[in-house]
Amino acid sequence: MDLEGDATGPKKIQVCQICSDDIGKTVDGEPFVACHVCSFPVCRPCYEYERKDGNQSCPQCKTKYKRHKGSPPIQGEDANSDEVENKSNHHTSGVQDEKQKIERMMAWDSSSGRKEHLATTNYDRDVSLNHIPYLAGRRSVSGDLSAASPERYSLASPESGIRATMRDPTRDSGSLGFGNVAWRERIDGWKMKPEKNTAPMSVSNAPSEGRGGGDFDASTDVLMDDSLLNDEARQPLSRKVSIPSSRINPYRMVIVLRLVVLCIFLHYRLTNPVRDAYALWLISVICEIWFAISWILDQFPKWLPVNRETYLDRLSLRYEKEGEPSQLAAVDIFVSTVDPLKEPPLVTANTVLSILAVDYPVDKVSCYVSDDGAAMLTFEAISETSEFARKWVPFCKKYDIEPRAPEWYFAQKIDYLKDKVHPAFVKERRAMKREYEEFKVRVNGFVSKAQKVPDEGWVMQDGTPWPGNNTRDHPGMIQVFLGHSGGLDTEGNELPRLVYVSREKRPGFQHHKKAGAMNALVRVSAVLTNGPFLLNLDCDHYINNSKALREAMCFLMDPNLGRTVCYVQFPQRFDGIDRNDRYANRNTVFFDINLRGLDGIQGPVYVGTGCVFNRTALYGYEPPLKPKHKKPGFLSSCFGGSRKKSSGSGRKESKKKSSKHVDPALPVFNLEDIEEGVEGTGFDDEKSLLMSQMTLEKRFGQSTVFVASTLMENGGVPGSATPESLLKEAIHVISCGYEDKTDWGSEIGWIYGSVTEDILTGFKMHARGWRSIYCMPKRPAFKGSAPINLSDRLNQVLRWALGSVEILLSRHCPIW
């Protein structure tokens, strides 16, 4: 393909396409030419930097740079040999060749049309395709033309009349050394779009604005952008940032110094007993040793603290491609409440509204509100919240406001007009504030009405008695207020699913307080939506950062890291704390130091709220491990270890294998083992399949729908299931006797037996081999309400201390 034009216009001063400085001249007074192949304009400093610290190749054609006269040798080059321009393997010697190279280089900045031909080039030698140039902040230069056109490669050259063609890389990949997976994928992507790439690539005669007068058409820019975006999407979604040594080493030295002083002190106390008060001395020494051990254990997490960075743009590039449905994982969000008189419904409503307005695909978000007190007040408040959400959610997403809890958004003491906000926003904001004030009046009206319970109990609008009038004896209740099939906002867009849940309670059953309520939500959500990840929030913890879920997905959906992460814990932040923080509600040492230190070991502890779980880890499964290829033993090699058996022995072996993988005596089990056990039995052996199903039901409970959901690693519900059948099954899994004789509370879900069920639950996951992540975004992800008086604060600290002692003295202690 020959491209011709009229060669007109004066030659201009050459500019480096990387740093925009002048090209400069060589020691012989000639314009500097870095690359002998394409004459891509690069100045001498950029050329030397690329040879010493860069890819050592041309950013345009990827040809390895030759050493020029006067350039210092790099590692692997002979210091006595200089490879000057006239020794290039790609051109003949002589003044005419030098003139052609200079003219080709000058053609990069020519602003008018000219007659151009194609120069002979051998691209099959010294071409490196294993790096892609990143010229961020510089002029856009395409270095991937060969990836776009597998038929031929064209390049403008003013003086030569010979055509340069490049063979189809898919036919001659051996000469190009195709070792880059990204390059193969780009070629495969081109093959998948033949209608866009059947025409040979052309070189435009019109100059390109903003690119130094380059001669490449718009398709080159698109291909360059696509390749860079694809490579960016393959990058890790997060990064661990260690604390600089200059900051952490002094603290480590202080720890060592204190440890030495402590050892000297204990040695003195032990070697100098008090004879006159021996019992008192012994008690004091025991206490001192106990506090010394506690201090040493407290220093371990502080020895290696880490920070983490997330890349939300890479997450979007990888899982949210334009014109395609979002590939982000679904998240089921749990909000737990008990007594609406102690936990105001307006606070719970703000938490629910912040969840419904989160920056995440609406079909991937489901909010479950657990009312463990079966209060009609909470039910009415959630009903009003679902109606107000139809107006509030589109307002939040239209103007991208933060935070998305209306009470705290309108309470911000900021001037929302300082950035010259559009008048339409001012008008809508005022209207929305009036709507919220009316919403508050209705909810507070419910609260005032609920202060006095009628003698006959509460009655619903249709005249039927409220099922939860007796809070200790009532059936399970589930109400779907908003969902994917019903419930649109004022602009006609779908809203996330909102479900009210109150588990069944009967006298004589142990309900296990909050831990039992959370396990009920796990089962209900698995039946109705089955999102692979779960977010647990207290009713007074609203989403302060609308991108909090995306922050967590940068860890949980990372292909390398996510498979071994059981949960991502966020720090707790609080509103309404006085300037002096008289009750130490911020817990700075714990949330900003200790948990960051634990993140450098195996991960932070679970603190009860603001935590995104991997559902698989909650089910008691072990993390997937890399397969270990074991050598066959002596007996197996002598007597034959072949898997192929006769049909009769195969069935027996299959039964043994199945029973081995699903032995109910094992407290911990692996998802891959169970799937292998079920598949290994063979579908013709119904008895073995029945044994596997019975064993799973013994662990998870008598619900085939729920048991099937536990084996779905990517979540989702069967497409053939009807909403009515799913609701019926959901009512069944929250019955008060469902957990009897199962592993719920001992190995599955939230663990029972401690007032601090949160710490114990996270500890059990760590014991199985999972690791956790501590995420601290710049804008706090969640904010809650702190204790406002000393008694509440002391009760909170006492509960944490008692829970830690319970774990120490229980069967869950790692010591025994």
C-alpha positions, 0 to 999 in steps of 0.5 A: 500500500503506497501513500503519496502526497505533495512534499511541501513546507520548510523543515522545522526544529525537531522536538523530542516526543518524550520530554518536548525538548530540542533533539540536539546534534551529534558530535559531528554536528548532525541532528541526533537520531536515536533509532535507525529503524523508524527515526522516532524523535528522541533527545540525547538525555532521554535516549541515555535514560532509556538505555540505562534505566528504561527498556533499552528500546525505541518507544515507537517500534520497540527496536533495541537501541544501538550505542552511539558515539560518545555514549557510555556503555551499559552492562553487557557492552564492550567499552572499546566498541562504538556502534555508530549510525553508519553501522546499522544493520537496517540501512546501507552506508553512504550519504544518501542513507544518512539523508533518508534517516534525517528526512524521516525524523524531520517528517514527525513534525511536518505540518503540511502534506508531502509525498511519502513512500515507505522505507525498507525495514526489517522488523523481524530482528531485535524487536522486543514486544514484551514491554508497552511504553507508558508516556503519561503526561507526554504526547500520545505516541502509538507503539502498537501498530503491528498489533492492530494490523496483522496483514501489514505494517506501514510507516511514512518515509519521504525519500524512499520508494520501496514498500516495507511490509510486516508479515502476519504476526499470527503466522510468523510468531516464532521470528518475533518471539511471542512470549507476551501473553498480553500480546497474544490476547490483543491479537485474539481480540483483533480476530474477534472483531473482523468487521472493524479490522478487515481494511488495511491500516492506512496512514493519514496525510492530514496532520494530527493536532496535539501529537507533534504533526504525527501521520497516524490516523485515529484508529492508531490512537484507539488501539493505543488507548485500548492496549494501555487500558487492557494492561492497566486492568491486569494490574493488581487492584491493591498494594501493600505499603510498608512503614518507612524504616526511618519511622518504625525502627526508632519505635522498635528500638524503644520496644527492645529497650523496654524489654531489657529493662523489664527482664532486669526488673523481673530478675530482681523481683524473683531473686529478692523475695520479701521474707516477712510478707511472702504471700503478698510478695508472691501475689505481686510477682504473679501479677507483674509476670502476668502484666509483662506477658500481656505487654509482650503480646501487645507489642507483637502486632506493633512490630510490623504495621502496614498500610494498603492502597486500593485502585478503584479505577483498575477495578472498574476497568476490569469488571465494568466494561462499557456497553456490558453488564457489570461483572462486580460481585453481588453483596448482601448487607446486614443491618441488625437491630433489637429494641427500637426504643433504645435504637431509634428507628430514625437512626436505622432509617439513615443507615438503610438509606445510605446503603440503598444509595451506595455507589454500586450496581443496584442489581448487586446490592441487597439490604436485609434488616434484622428486627430481633425484637419483632417490633411493629415500630421498626416495620413501619419505619422501614416501610416509610424508609422504602418510600422516601428512598425513591426520592433520596437515592436518585438525588444522591446519585445525580449530584454525587453527594457525601455522605448519603445518610440524610441526617448527617448530610444536611447537618454538615456545616458547609457552604454548598454554594461556595463552588458556584453550584448550579441553581438546579442543585440548590432548588432540588436540595432545598426541596429534598430537605423539606421532604426529609423533614416531613419523613422525620415527622412521620417516623417520630410520630410512630415513635411517640405512638409506640410509647404506650402499647394497647391492651389488645396489642398492635394491629396492622392496617388491614385489621389483623393483629401484629404477629410480633405482639409477643416478642418471645413467642412469634412466627418468622416474618419476611417482607420484601419492600424493594426488589429487582422486580418491584420498586422504582425511584422517581426517575424510573430506575431500579432500586436495590433490594430491601428485605425486612426479617424477623426470625421465629422465637419460641419458648424453650429454645436458645436463640443466641442473641445477635450471633443467632440473628446474624446466622439467620440473615446468612441463611435468608440471604443465601436463599433469596439472593446468595451474594458471594460477599456479606457486609455486616453493619450495626443499625447506628453505623451508616455508610460514610463513603459511598465507594466503601464496597468498591474499596473492599472488592479491590481485595476480595475480587483480586485474582491473586489475593482474594481467594484467601481473604475471609473478610475486609475489616474497616476501622470504626469512626464515630460522630458526636465525639467532643474535642477532648474525647473524654471517654476515649471513644476514638480508640486510636491505639486499637484502630490506628496502630494495633489493627494495622500491625495485625494486618502485617501478620495474618490480618486484623480481628473482626470488631463486630461491624463495618466488615465485608465477609467472604461467604465461603469462609463463613460456611466453615470451608478452608481457603483454597490451597495450591495443589501439592504434587506428591510422589507415589509411595512405595506400596502404591507403586508396587501394587498399582495406584491406578484410579481405573477400577472395575465397575463394582470396585469403582462404586465401592471405592467411590462410596469410601471416597465420598464418606471420607470427604464428608465425614461428619466428625471433621470440624473443618472441611474444604469446598473442593473436597466436598465437590470432589466427593459428590462428583466422584460418586458417579451419578448412577450411584443414587445411594452415594449421592443421598449419603453426601446430601444427608451429610451436608444437611446434617451440617447446614440444616434440613434445607436442600435449597440452602445446601445447594447455595453453599456449593455455589462459589460465585453466588446466585440463585437458580433461574427456575426458582419462583419468588414464592418458593424462595420466600417459603424456603426462607421462612423455613431456614429462620425457624427456631429449631432449624439449627438443632443438631447442626454445626451452626454456631460451632463451626459455621457462621457466627460462633456462639458461646461468648459475649464477644462473638465477633472476635471469636468468629474472626479467630475461627477463620484465622485458625482455618488458614484464612487471612484478613485485610485492614482497609483504611480509605482516606474518607472513612468508610463507615461512621457510627454513634459513640457512647455518650456517657461514662456508664455506657462506655464502661459497660462496653469496655467490660464486655470486651474484657469479659469476652477476651477472658472467655475465649482464653478459658474456652475450648477455642483458646489456641493454647489448648 
